[in-house]
């Protein structure tokens, strides 16, 4: 497979993965809104996403070294 095609396919895969993650986060936030209210649900969902991004960054940095 040519490098350009592989890069485009990986870009599409990354965009689909991000869209799926944001869709799951939106559903999680909507579910929490019924129990906690809108502000607390947004704060909790945002903190979960931030911790997830930090964990992925930490794992990537450990793999690169």
JOMOGI-V867197 format. One record per residue. N is the residue number from 1. RES is the residue in three letters. PHI is phi as a letter, one per 40 degrees, with the letter a starting at -180 (999 if undefined). Layout:
n=N res=RES phi=PHI
n=N res=RES phi=PHI
This chain:
n=1 res=UNK phi=999
n=2 res=UNK phi=c
n=3 res=UNK phi=c
n=4 res=UNK phi=c
n=5 res=UNK phi=c
n=6 res=UNK phi=c
n=7 res=UNK phi=c
n=8 res=UNK phi=c
n=9 res=UNK phi=c
n=10 res=UNK phi=c
n=11 res=UNK phi=c
n=12 res=UNK phi=c
n=13 res=UNK phi=c
n=14 res=UNK phi=c
n=15 res=UNK phi=c
n=16 res=UNK phi=c
n=17 res=UNK phi=c
n=18 res=UNK phi=c
n=19 res=UNK phi=c
n=20 res=UNK phi=c
n=21 res=UNK phi=c
n=22 res=UNK phi=c
n=23 res=UNK phi=c
n=24 res=UNK phi=c
n=25 res=UNK phi=c
n=26 res=UNK phi=c
n=27 res=UNK phi=c
n=28 res=UNK phi=c
n=29 res=UNK phi=c
n=30 res=UNK phi=c
n=31 res=UNK phi=c
n=32 res=UNK phi=c
n=33 res=UNK phi=c
n=34 res=UNK phi=c
n=35 res=UNK phi=b
n=36 res=UNK phi=b
n=37 res=UNK phi=g
n=38 res=UNK phi=c
n=39 res=UNK phi=c
n=40 res=UNK phi=c
n=41 res=UNK phi=c
n=42 res=UNK phi=c
n=43 res=UNK phi=c
n=44 res=UNK phi=c
n=45 res=UNK phi=c
n=46 res=UNK phi=c
n=47 res=UNK phi=c
n=48 res=UNK phi=c
n=49 res=UNK phi=c
n=50 res=UNK phi=c
n=51 res=UNK phi=c
n=52 res=UNK phi=c
n=53 res=UNK phi=c
n=54 res=UNK phi=c
n=55 res=UNK phi=c
n=56 res=UNK phi=c
n=57 res=UNK phi=c
n=58 res=UNK phi=c
n=59 res=UNK phi=c
n=60 res=UNK phi=c
n=61 res=UNK phi=c
n=62 res=UNK phi=c
n=63 res=UNK phi=c
n=64 res=UNK phi=c
n=65 res=UNK phi=c
